[in-house]
Structures are given as C-alpha cells and as structure tokens.
Amino acid sequence: MKKLFIPVVLIAIISVIIFFGRLWARPDTYTSLRIFNKILKDVEDNYVDEVNTDSLIRGAINGMLNSLKDPHTQYLTKEEYEQLRVTTEGEFGGIGAQIGTREDKIVVISPIEGTPAYRAGLLPGDHILMVDSIPTKGKSVDMVVKQIRGTPGTKVLLTIQREGIPEPFNVEIIRAVIKIESVPYYGMVDKDIGYIYLSNFSRTADAEFKAGLDSLFAWGAKKIIFDLRGNSGGLLQEGIAISEFFLSQNKDIVTTKGRIEPPRTFKSQKNYPYGEFPMITLVDGGSASASEIVAGALQDWDRSLIIGTNTFGKGSVQNVIPLEDGGALKLTTARWYTPSGRCIDKPFAADETSMVDVAKIDTSKKNLYVTLNLKRKVYGNGGVTPDIIVEPRKLTKLETDIWVKGYYFDFAVHYTSTHKDIDKDFVVDERMLDYFATYLKEKKKMDFTQAQFDSAKIGIADRIKQEIALNLFGRKEMYRLRVNSDPLVKKAVEMLKEVEKQKDLFRFVK
C-alpha cells in the first residue's frame, strides 16, 4: 500500500509544480524530482526501521512550504480540507474563536462575542501552547482548529501563554454549536447617533448590515459609529460589499498584487442613498483581513475617522487548489493594497512577537502615504494605523483571573438562580459586589485582598452586569450594556456631537 501511495502523492506534488508553470523551464527541476523520488524509495526500502511513507511525504511537502516562511500557505490533507469547507459553509461545533499564526505560534486573533471562547476570557494575541495537553508547536492552524472543534457539549482544555502573565495557564471550555451572526447588534447611542457592530464577513454580512443601517436611519440616526473591533474578516466580496455602503460609485476599494497574476483593482459598483453622514470607525488588534480592507478604504477616501489601535495585518489572498489525493494546497497568490497604495499584509520579521503592538507607529518616510481627498498623512507597512490611537484599559490580574476561569459566567448563573426578581434596570451595587467577592473566595477558593478587589470594582461591575443581562435577557441586551459603558464608544459619541460634516471630524487628528 505504501508504494502505491507514492505515485498519488507525486502527482499531487507535480500538480503544484504545474501550477507554477515557469518551474518547468528550469532544467534542474526534473533532476530534483528524480533525486527526491530516489531518496524516498531508498528510505522506504532500506531504512533500518519500518517507515510510514505518508509521514515522509507530508514532512517533505510541509518542509517545502515552510521554506516560504508564509504561515498562510499550507498543504491540507483530505480531512483538513473537508474541515476547511465545513468552516466556510456554516455552523459547526467549537469554541468560537478565530485562530491564526504569528512567529510560528498558534494565536487567538479574536474570540467571537457571546461564544464559549469569549466567555472563557480568551484575548487577541493569546498563544495556544497545547490543546488537551498536546503541544501545538509545528502544527498548522487548520490542524489545531480541528483539535479544538468537536461535538457540542464536550470539553476542550487549552493551555495559554499571555503577555504580561509569566506562567502559562489552562482554560477549560465547553464546546457549543457556533452560529455566526454578522451583525449581532445595532442601536442608538444618542438622539441622532447610531451604532452598528459587524462581527464577521460571512455570506450574509451585506444583507444584515443593510438591515441594520436602514433601521438606524429610520430611528433618526444622522451620524454613525461603525465597530470593526474583533472582526477577523471573512469573504473578500463581502468586504467590498460593506465598503460600498459608504463610498460613491467607481471608487477603488482594494487592489490585489501578486507575482504571476496582473494587479486587479476592485471598485465600488453600487450607489446607496445614505449620503455623506459623519462616521467614526472603531478598530483594534483583532480587526483583520476584510476588516482591514474596509477600514483602509474608508480612511484613504477620508470617508471615516478611524480610532482605536493598530489592526492585525492579515492582508493576503489564498487560493485553495484541490489535489488528486483528496487534499488541497492553500497558496498565497497575492497581497492586498489600500487605495493609497498601502500594503495591508504585515511582514513576518524574525523578531516579531505574537502580540499586536497596539500603539507603535512607524512614521518613517517609506511608510508615509496620503489620503485621496484631503491629502492627510496615513501610515503603512502592514495593517491599518488609526487616525487616533486609543489604547484599551488594561485588565488587572484579578480581573484576568476571574475572566479566564469563567467565574463571571458561573456567578451569573448562580446569582440569577437565587434572585428571581431582577429586571433590566438592575444595578450592580456594593451589596452585589460584596456578594461576588464572597462567592469568589468561598465557592471558587480565590485568594485576593480587598484592595485588589476595590481597584478593579468598575470593570468587575460592568462584567457582572453584562453576564447577568446575557443570562436573563439575551445577547442584544448584553450588547446594549456593553456599548453604553464602552470608553471608545463614549469618545466617538463626544466627537460626533461636535460636528455636522465628515470633514470636520479630522480636526481631532493631531
């Protein structure tokens, strides 16, 4: 069986080489393939121990692709390819987190709101060391995702390394059916200011987004806060479709440039009747891929003020090429560029860490660009740098411990089971906070001082309120509370209150 497998895999390898085309013009390509085939046969026939040909071939293919130093280019086995298709087609059993690669590490790009991963306190940049005590080192993203996913109701144990916390820690998460809603929340945050949150770019994103915008304007919105934080992307065509809501016809949205294919520029085709209302777009380190296409286009056309922290920097195109062994090659063929010419894809430097640098801006001349209407300065070299950097509040160690252990959720379940008279206007007062502190010490055996608890009371109160609201009144109410207490949303509201036209917002940029 092993010898029969060799021609099949060689066909797969040759298919990849045919894809490149030009390689066949090199005389040494034939020689290299013959050498490879001979070495493989000699090892299989003569090595001191019995060998697994499948493993040898996988190692050879992975070694070839790893030499490209591109974590997004991967060979997928038949099982991995099938899992990829499941991912893109709809719901699945998992934890609800987008996973990526940085410096050969498997990291969390962003947990999806309301999912088990979010409730467990996973954060963008978390390095997943192990899944169920099995190390992730050397494994592809898709392999790790396959390990994490499983039957809803079963448990998965992640070992996490987080910047600022010296020792790794374990997070046990119960899998659930993940149904991704593209627009989980929209609502009014002031008498004429609407807020809309886009969580991903699925096939239904533009339809859901239009319904949200139409509702906001029907409710009296004249200005919009557009939240892309934690949105790790999705389909390219949906990123283009979302951009079209805010740009007039025939405006460049994104250009793809590769080595083989000629540059291709995607332009806005539709013309929506919403007009040139003032808008602020919120981004962070979890905003990636299609989110960066939208944010970059809006910034380059001076259509929106961008505030928050630097985006993730995942701006490349992957083609999935089926192979004859049932697997597939996921191959990076191009990179994305914003209308001003900035490359969205972040370089993978040797000294790069898995954490996103939220505040650093490279203002060197090579990274300086100008917007297309107002000729404002913007910066490139990977990701989208906001017009105004606003760093999020850093959680204390106590808050982090409570969150990653899922104790906010546990407390919400416990508290609501013993307090049946809670309404939507409930307040997390000192009595409830004292109750929570006692619960943590007695039920969860946590050790902390009163001073540590008091220093984090505001953040703890917000989390308790959101979790109880989610438990009792559903996700929409949880989002409403979250948005109303969000410092970045509050800052955006303050700025929007002072302007009547979009161009007036740029006076806040230093």
PAZAFI-942598 format. One record per residue (C-alpha): residue in three letters; residue number from 1; x, y, z. Coordinates in Angstrom, 3 decimals. Layout:
<rs>
Ala  NUM  X  Y  Z
...
</rs>
This chain:
<rs>
Met  1  0.000  0.000  0.000
Lys  2  2.813  2.375  0.810
Lys  3  4.395  2.009  -2.626
Leu  4  1.040  2.599  -4.269
Phe  5  0.759  5.811  -2.290
Ile  6  3.962  7.251  -3.772
Pro  7  2.635  7.924  -7.300
Val  8  -0.520  9.541  -5.906
Val  9  1.469  11.952  -3.762
Leu  10  3.958  12.610  -6.531
Ile  11  1.018  13.507  -8.772
Ala  12  -0.076  15.968  -6.093
Ile  13  3.409  17.477  -5.921
Ile  14  3.685  17.658  -9.703
Ser  15  0.254  19.330  -9.837
Val  16  1.604  22.044  -7.568
Ile  17  4.650  22.468  -9.789
Ile  18  2.480  22.635  -12.916
Phe  19  0.541  25.426  -11.209
Phe  20  3.698  27.484  -11.103
Gly  21  4.307  26.752  -14.778
Arg  22  7.586  28.528  -15.082
Leu  23  9.358  25.998  -12.936
Trp  24  9.245  23.538  -15.807
Ala  25  11.516  25.843  -17.766
Arg  26  14.290  25.136  -15.282
Pro  27  16.400  22.128  -16.276
Asp  28  17.239  21.283  -12.675
Thr  29  13.583  20.785  -11.687
Tyr  30  13.436  17.342  -13.336
Thr  31  16.705  16.370  -11.680
Ser  32  15.477  17.485  -8.259
Leu  33  12.281  15.478  -8.609
Arg  34  14.203  12.366  -9.653
Ile  35  16.515  12.777  -6.675
Phe  36  13.550  13.227  -4.365
Asn  37  11.861  10.096  -5.715
Lys  38  15.063  8.041  -5.377
Ile  39  15.685  9.181  -1.803
Leu  40  12.097  8.392  -0.874
Lys  41  12.328  4.892  -2.396
Asp  42  15.716  4.168  -0.792
Val  43  14.456  5.239  2.626
Glu  44  11.313  3.166  2.266
Asp  45  13.177  0.062  1.037
Asn  46  16.360  0.176  3.098
Tyr  47  15.944  2.250  6.261
Val  48  16.752  0.310  9.445
Asp  49  13.201  0.687  10.808
Glu  50  9.874  0.410  9.036
Val  51  8.785  3.830  7.852
Asn  52  5.436  5.494  7.258
Thr  53  5.530  6.796  3.698
Asp  54  2.586  9.096  4.345
Ser  55  4.514  10.839  7.122
Leu  56  7.622  11.136  4.938
Ile  57  5.661  12.750  2.127
Arg  58  3.821  15.105  4.484
Gly  59  7.132  16.103  6.019
Ala  60  8.625  16.790  2.595
Ile  61  5.656  18.866  1.458
Asn  62  5.462  20.794  4.703
Gly  63  9.201  21.404  4.627
Met  64  8.916  22.818  1.107
Leu  65  6.040  25.117  2.061
Asn  66  7.643  26.152  5.375
Ser  67  10.648  27.382  3.445
Leu  68  8.354  30.092  2.017
Lys  69  8.033  31.500  5.569
Asp  70  4.356  32.197  4.966
Pro  71  2.038  30.753  7.652
His  72  -0.967  31.130  5.343
Thr  73  0.401  28.744  2.687
Gln  74  -0.329  25.157  3.722
Tyr  75  -0.853  21.642  2.383
Leu  76  -4.163  20.286  3.666
Thr  77  -4.885  16.589  3.962
Lys  78  -8.253  15.291  2.837
Glu  79  -9.586  15.572  6.382
Glu  80  -8.219  19.100  6.851
Tyr  81  -9.643  20.185  3.513
Glu  82  -13.066  18.841  4.437
Gln  83  -12.872  20.678  7.754
Leu  84  -11.990  23.892  5.935
Arg  85  -15.065  23.533  3.759
Val  86  -17.232  22.921  6.821
Thr  87  -15.849  26.116  8.314
Thr  88  -16.773  28.230  5.311
Glu  89  -20.199  26.715  4.795
Gly  90  -21.915  27.331  8.111
Glu  91  -22.340  26.199  11.698
Phe  92  -20.029  23.802  13.498
Gly  93  -19.162  22.530  16.950
Gly  94  -16.374  24.551  18.503
Ile  95  -15.419  27.321  20.923
Gly  96  -15.977  30.404  18.754
Ala  97  -12.527  31.910  18.276
Gln  98  -10.613  32.899  15.152
Ile  99  -7.154  31.320  15.226
Gly  100  -4.068  32.455  13.307
Thr  101  -0.272  32.241  13.246
Arg  102  2.439  34.640  14.363
Glu  103  6.149  33.735  14.520
Asp  104  5.325  30.013  14.191
Lys  105  2.952  30.275  17.137
Ile  106  -0.748  29.459  17.123
Val  107  -2.503  32.561  18.460
Val  108  -6.012  33.787  19.069
Ile  109  -6.844  36.534  16.579
Ser  110  -10.136  37.244  18.288
Pro  111  -12.798  35.458  20.315
Ile  112  -16.284  35.854  18.850
Glu  113  -18.724  37.704  21.060
Gly  114  -21.097  35.546  23.069
Thr  115  -19.316  32.245  22.336
Pro  116  -17.612  29.879  24.823
Ala  117  -14.200  31.324  23.883
Tyr  118  -15.363  34.838  24.713
Arg  119  -16.935  33.777  27.993
Ala  120  -13.740  31.964  28.936
Gly  121  -11.797  35.215  28.550
Leu  122  -9.565  34.393  25.572
Leu  123  -7.946  37.546  24.207
Pro  124  -6.355  38.583  20.883
Gly  125  -2.710  37.515  20.878
Asp  126  -3.105  34.614  23.319
His  127  -0.605  31.911  22.387
Ile  128  -2.182  28.444  22.436
Leu  129  0.590  26.192  23.723
Met  130  -1.412  22.983  23.984
Val  131  -4.821  21.535  23.154
Asp  132  -5.850  18.771  25.569
Ser  133  -2.209  18.592  26.741
Ile  134  -0.958  18.019  23.157
Pro  135  1.565  20.702  22.070
Thr  136  0.648  22.872  19.083
Lys  137  4.256  23.573  18.118
Gly  138  4.943  22.667  14.500
Lys  139  1.280  22.181  13.635
Ser  140  -0.700  24.087  11.056
Val  141  -3.545  26.380  12.036
Asp  142  -6.050  24.037  10.445
Met  143  -4.721  21.058  12.386
Val  144  -5.084  22.946  15.674
Val  145  -8.561  24.153  14.739
Lys  146  -9.524  20.549  14.038
Gln  147  -8.314  19.568  17.521
Ile  148  -10.256  22.391  19.155
Arg  149  -13.503  21.672  17.338
Gly  150  -15.681  18.753  18.295
Thr  151  -19.070  17.614  19.467
Pro  152  -21.097  20.345  21.215
Gly  153  -21.214  19.752  24.961
Thr  154  -17.758  18.164  25.176
Lys  155  -14.801  19.840  26.854
Val  156  -11.504  21.036  25.420
Leu  157  -8.542  22.164  27.520
Leu  158  -6.352  24.973  26.153
Thr  159  -3.001  25.897  27.667
Ile  160  -2.472  29.617  27.140
Gln  161  0.571  31.888  27.311
Arg  162  -0.351  35.576  27.639
Glu  163  1.888  38.620  27.524
Gly  164  2.195  40.182  30.984
Ile  165  1.440  36.904  32.784
Pro  166  4.670  34.946  33.475
Glu  167  3.316  31.412  33.677
Pro  168  1.070  29.552  31.227
Phe  169  -2.429  28.761  32.464
Asn  170  -5.174  26.333  31.492
Val  171  -8.613  27.297  30.208
Glu  172  -11.302  24.600  30.069
Ile  173  -14.015  25.380  27.534
Ile  174  -17.225  23.518  26.743
Arg  175  -17.825  23.321  23.005
Ala  176  -21.093  24.588  21.546
Val  177  -22.799  24.908  18.176
Ile  178  -21.314  28.050  16.662
Lys  179  -23.697  30.080  14.533
Ile  180  -22.010  33.220  13.371
Glu  181  -24.207  36.307  13.146
Ser  182  -22.569  39.007  11.052
Val  183  -24.365  41.937  12.702
Pro  184  -25.099  40.854  16.270
Tyr  185  -26.094  44.340  17.446
Tyr  186  -27.071  47.822  16.323
Gly  187  -28.812  50.596  18.222
Met  188  -28.966  54.288  19.059
Val  189  -26.342  55.681  21.452
Asp  190  -27.580  59.274  21.308
Lys  191  -30.599  61.042  19.832
Asp  192  -29.015  61.264  16.354
Ile  193  -26.031  58.856  16.625
Gly  194  -26.400  55.218  15.645
Tyr  195  -24.043  52.363  16.425
Ile  196  -23.593  49.177  14.374
Tyr  197  -21.266  46.262  15.082
Leu  198  -20.056  43.984  12.278
Ser  199  -18.555  40.822  13.767
Asn  200  -17.550  38.974  10.572
Phe  201  -17.779  38.971  6.779
Ser  202  -19.923  35.914  6.097
Arg  203  -22.116  35.451  3.028
Thr  204  -24.968  37.270  4.754
Ala  205  -22.924  40.240  6.003
Asp  206  -24.089  42.836  3.470
Ala  207  -27.771  41.914  3.824
Glu  208  -27.589  42.010  7.632
Phe  209  -25.609  45.253  7.541
Lys  210  -28.105  46.960  5.236
Ala  211  -30.971  45.953  7.513
Gly  212  -29.109  47.447  10.455
Leu  213  -28.289  50.711  8.709
Asp  214  -31.845  51.085  7.409
Ser  215  -33.186  50.645  10.938
Leu  216  -30.777  53.184  12.414
Phe  217  -31.687  55.852  9.867
Ala  218  -35.387  55.063  10.353
Trp  219  -34.879  55.689  14.085
Gly  220  -33.407  59.128  13.401
Ala  221  -29.670  58.495  13.085
Lys  222  -27.720  61.222  11.274
Lys  223  -24.264  60.034  12.334
Ile  224  -22.839  56.511  12.623
Ile  225  -20.321  54.648  14.784
Phe  226  -19.127  51.606  12.843
Asp  227  -17.461  48.989  15.066
Leu  228  -14.983  46.561  13.452
Arg  229  -13.135  45.610  16.639
Gly  230  -12.517  41.903  16.972
Asn  231  -13.699  41.279  13.412
Ser  232  -11.149  38.857  11.992
Gly  233  -12.514  39.021  8.444
Gly  234  -14.110  36.560  6.061
Leu  235  -15.035  36.767  2.406
Leu  236  -13.315  39.302  0.146
Gln  237  -16.517  40.059  -1.789
Glu  238  -18.315  40.884  1.459
Gly  239  -15.552  43.312  2.426
Ile  240  -16.073  45.031  -0.907
Ala  241  -19.862  44.975  -0.447
Ile  242  -19.635  46.583  3.012
Ser  243  -17.305  49.304  1.701
Glu  244  -19.858  50.153  -0.975
Phe  245  -22.366  51.303  1.645
Phe  246  -20.163  54.339  2.329
Leu  247  -18.379  55.094  -0.957
Ser  248  -19.782  56.535  -4.148
Gln  249  -19.600  54.563  -7.373
Asn  250  -16.316  53.768  -9.142
Lys  251  -14.094  54.279  -6.090
Asp  252  -11.107  51.960  -5.587
Ile  253  -11.633  49.694  -2.587
Val  254  -8.724  47.250  -2.703
Thr  255  -6.077  46.111  -5.184
Thr  256  -4.566  42.632  -5.279
Lys  257  -0.978  42.280  -6.494
Gly  258  0.859  39.004  -6.992
Arg  259  3.916  37.665  -8.792
Ile  260  2.063  35.877  -11.601
Glu  261  -1.368  37.446  -11.884
Pro  262  -1.602  41.084  -13.005
Pro  263  -2.854  43.625  -10.427
Arg  264  -6.619  43.660  -10.024
Thr  265  -8.478  46.607  -8.546
Phe  266  -11.934  46.163  -7.043
Lys  267  -14.126  49.259  -7.324
Ser  268  -17.431  50.241  -5.762
Gln  269  -20.316  49.345  -8.061
Lys  270  -23.393  50.314  -6.068
Asn  271  -24.639  53.716  -5.043
Tyr  272  -26.588  53.717  -1.771
Pro  273  -28.824  56.662  -0.804
Tyr  274  -27.425  57.233  2.680
Gly  275  -25.333  60.285  1.793
Glu  276  -22.198  61.743  3.384
Phe  277  -23.116  61.468  7.057
Pro  278  -20.337  61.837  9.681
Met  279  -18.895  58.459  10.686
Ile  280  -16.271  57.046  13.048
Thr  281  -14.920  53.504  12.608
Leu  282  -13.513  51.581  15.585
Val  283  -10.666  49.052  15.093
Asp  284  -8.243  47.076  17.234
Gly  285  -5.670  44.275  17.074
Gly  286  -8.451  41.779  16.396
Ser  287  -9.571  43.619  13.241
Ala  288  -8.089  41.602  10.389
Ser  289  -8.405  40.639  6.737
Ala  290  -11.637  42.025  5.232
Ser  291  -11.954  44.401  8.206
Glu  292  -8.677  45.958  7.136
Ile  293  -9.868  46.270  3.540
Val  294  -12.908  48.251  4.713
Ala  295  -11.058  50.381  7.269
Gly  296  -8.252  51.110  4.796
Ala  297  -10.649  52.147  2.027
Leu  298  -12.709  54.376  4.322
Gln  299  -9.566  56.011  5.690
Asp  300  -7.938  56.521  2.294
Trp  301  -11.065  58.199  0.872
Asp  302  -11.462  60.334  4.038
Arg  303  -14.895  58.791  4.418
Ser  304  -14.476  57.885  8.091
Leu  305  -12.307  58.809  11.024
Ile  306  -10.574  55.646  12.269
Ile  307  -9.902  55.350  16.008
Gly  308  -8.615  52.544  18.245
Thr  309  -5.405  50.536  17.916
Asn  310  -3.392  49.073  15.042
Thr  311  -5.144  46.285  13.153
Phe  312  -3.782  42.741  12.834
Gly  313  -2.130  42.958  9.399
Lys  314  -3.506  39.909  7.572
Gly  315  -3.768  41.158  4.010
Ser  316  -3.055  38.318  1.612
Val  317  -5.066  36.261  -0.879
Gln  318  -5.132  32.463  -0.570
Asn  319  -6.289  30.224  -3.409
Val  320  -7.366  26.725  -2.401
Ile  321  -6.260  24.245  -5.076
Pro  322  -7.756  20.725  -4.822
Leu  323  -5.249  17.894  -5.292
Glu  324  -5.707  14.347  -6.565
Asp  325  -5.145  12.777  -3.149
Gly  326  -8.282  14.499  -1.827
Gly  327  -6.310  17.208  -0.051
Ala  328  -5.640  20.749  -1.165
Leu  329  -2.964  23.385  -1.398
Lys  330  -3.839  26.663  0.304
Leu  331  -1.475  29.008  -1.511
Thr  332  -0.852  32.715  -1.049
Thr  333  -1.009  34.229  -4.523
Ala  334  -1.339  37.958  -3.905
Arg  335  -1.368  40.722  -1.299
Trp  336  -3.956  43.421  -0.648
Tyr  337  -3.287  47.128  -1.061
Thr  338  -5.468  50.041  0.023
Pro  339  -6.472  52.750  -2.481
Ser  340  -3.494  54.925  -1.411
Gly  341  -1.086  52.036  -2.079
Arg  342  -0.521  50.746  1.450
Cys  343  0.095  47.012  1.778
Ile  344  -2.261  45.562  4.374
Asp  345  -0.160  42.428  4.923
Lys  346  2.183  42.720  7.885
Pro  347  5.739  41.469  7.252
Phe  348  6.722  38.392  9.249
Ala  349  10.015  39.608  10.667
Ala  350  12.324  37.265  12.550
Asp  351  11.930  39.223  15.786
Glu  352  8.152  39.517  15.569
Thr  353  6.136  38.552  18.626
Ser  354  2.696  37.012  18.700
Met  355  1.240  40.120  20.290
Val  356  -0.067  43.033  18.256
Asp  357  1.723  46.308  19.010
Val  358  -1.315  48.472  19.586
Ala  359  0.344  51.877  19.796
Lys  360  3.614  51.872  17.829
Ile  361  3.535  53.845  14.589
Asp  362  6.362  53.737  12.074
Thr  363  6.466  57.334  10.796
Ser  364  9.456  56.849  8.516
Lys  365  9.176  58.227  5.001
Lys  366  8.906  54.770  3.414
Asn  367  5.709  54.119  5.373
Leu  368  4.110  57.519  4.744
Tyr  369  1.122  57.802  2.402
Val  370  -1.556  60.427  1.812
Thr  371  -5.326  60.105  1.590
Leu  372  -7.007  60.648  -1.750
Asn  373  -9.308  63.581  -0.967
Leu  374  -7.922  65.661  1.895
Lys  375  -4.289  64.576  1.406
Arg  376  -3.917  63.662  5.072
Lys  377  -0.941  61.621  6.276
Val  378  -1.547  57.924  6.875
Tyr  379  0.918  55.140  7.553
Gly  380  1.509  51.704  6.058
Asn  381  3.771  48.648  6.388
Gly  382  1.090  46.221  7.481
Gly  383  -2.366  46.637  8.914
Val  384  -4.238  49.904  9.285
Thr  385  -2.950  52.550  11.678
Pro  386  -5.884  54.536  13.132
Asp  387  -6.091  58.310  12.751
Ile  388  -6.315  58.487  16.544
Ile  389  -4.714  55.836  18.752
Val  390  -6.812  54.987  21.805
Glu  391  -5.492  52.109  23.891
Pro  392  -7.996  49.971  25.797
Arg  393  -7.960  49.815  29.557
Lys  394  -5.655  47.058  30.751
Leu  395  -7.279  44.438  32.935
Thr  396  -5.830  43.852  36.379
Lys  397  -4.518  40.380  37.208
Leu  398  -7.587  39.728  39.354
Glu  399  -9.948  40.672  36.513
Thr  400  -7.971  38.455  34.150
Asp  401  -8.101  35.505  36.526
Ile  402  -11.861  35.857  37.034
Trp  403  -12.463  36.125  33.294
Val  404  -10.252  33.288  32.040
Lys  405  -11.676  30.934  34.652
Gly  406  -15.226  31.737  33.577
Tyr  407  -16.273  32.938  37.012
Tyr  408  -18.339  35.875  35.712
Phe  409  -20.473  33.415  33.793
Asp  410  -20.643  30.966  36.717
Phe  411  -21.671  33.772  39.069
Ala  412  -24.356  34.991  36.665
Val  413  -25.840  31.503  36.551
His  414  -25.625  31.170  40.346
Tyr  415  -26.978  34.637  41.111
Thr  416  -29.894  34.531  38.705
Ser  417  -30.910  31.124  40.027
Thr  418  -31.290  32.574  43.531
His  419  -32.584  36.065  42.626
Lys  420  -35.731  35.784  40.548
Asp  421  -36.844  39.425  40.650
Ile  422  -34.096  41.010  38.529
Asp  423  -35.272  43.449  35.843
Lys  424  -33.387  45.165  33.006
Asp  425  -32.738  48.257  35.123
Phe  426  -30.875  46.386  37.859
Val  427  -27.757  47.971  39.328
Val  428  -24.599  46.186  40.409
Asp  429  -24.348  47.927  43.783
Glu  430  -21.939  47.499  46.687
Arg  431  -24.079  44.735  48.156
Met  432  -23.871  42.672  44.953
Leu  433  -20.132  43.329  44.642
Asp  434  -19.580  42.140  48.224
Tyr  435  -21.674  39.069  47.415
Phe  436  -19.485  38.422  44.371
Ala  437  -16.265  38.809  46.369
Thr  438  -17.540  36.322  48.950
Tyr  439  -18.602  33.957  46.160
Leu  440  -15.101  34.052  44.647
Lys  441  -13.407  33.342  47.966
Glu  442  -15.777  30.713  49.329
Lys  443  -17.043  28.959  46.203
Lys  444  -14.050  29.385  43.889
Lys  445  -11.300  29.484  46.521
Met  446  -9.694  32.596  45.021
Asp  447  -7.153  34.476  47.106
Phe  448  -7.076  38.268  46.813
Thr  449  -7.008  41.340  49.027
Gln  450  -9.787  43.853  49.488
Ala  451  -7.535  46.486  47.933
Gln  452  -7.079  44.355  44.796
Phe  453  -10.840  43.909  44.513
Asp  454  -11.607  47.572  45.141
Ser  455  -9.121  48.726  42.471
Ala  456  -10.999  46.708  39.850
Lys  457  -14.578  47.355  41.008
Ile  458  -15.685  49.409  38.000
Gly  459  -14.555  46.809  35.488
Ile  460  -15.878  43.937  37.597
Ala  461  -19.281  45.616  37.955
Asp  462  -19.529  46.084  34.182
Arg  463  -18.713  42.427  33.523
Ile  464  -21.191  41.174  36.132
Lys  465  -23.949  43.320  34.661
Gln  466  -23.254  42.137  31.122
Glu  467  -23.129  38.457  32.080
Ile  468  -26.365  38.626  34.082
Ala  469  -28.041  40.513  31.235
Leu  470  -26.842  37.874  28.766
Asn  471  -28.099  35.117  31.015
Leu  472  -31.530  36.676  31.620
Phe  473  -32.324  38.915  28.672
Gly  474  -30.213  37.655  25.776
Arg  475  -27.330  38.847  23.654
Lys  476  -28.932  42.078  22.403
Glu  477  -29.336  43.401  25.927
Met  478  -25.786  42.380  26.781
Tyr  479  -24.527  44.289  23.740
Arg  480  -26.587  47.355  24.656
Leu  481  -24.989  47.459  28.103
Arg  482  -21.531  46.812  26.716
Val  483  -21.824  49.594  24.149
Asn  484  -23.195  52.112  26.657
Ser  485  -20.237  51.522  29.009
Asp  486  -17.555  51.274  26.285
Pro  487  -14.938  54.076  26.679
Leu  488  -14.118  54.102  22.956
Val  489  -17.780  54.393  22.001
Lys  490  -18.173  57.233  24.506
Lys  491  -15.208  59.038  22.947
Ala  492  -16.694  58.586  19.473
Val  493  -20.047  59.964  20.659
Glu  494  -18.326  63.037  22.145
Met  495  -16.546  63.781  18.863
Leu  496  -19.616  63.192  16.698
Lys  497  -21.687  65.556  18.839
Glu  498  -19.354  68.396  17.894
Val  499  -19.550  68.029  14.103
Glu  500  -22.100  68.277  11.336
Lys  501  -19.951  67.145  8.394
Gln  502  -17.473  64.312  7.920
Lys  503  -14.511  66.568  7.151
Asp  504  -14.986  68.352  10.478
Leu  505  -14.041  65.157  12.320
Phe  506  -10.475  65.300  11.044
Arg  507  -9.737  68.373  13.142
Phe  508  -9.397  65.981  16.090
Val  509  -6.351  64.366  14.412
Lys  510  -3.088  65.775  15.718
</rs>
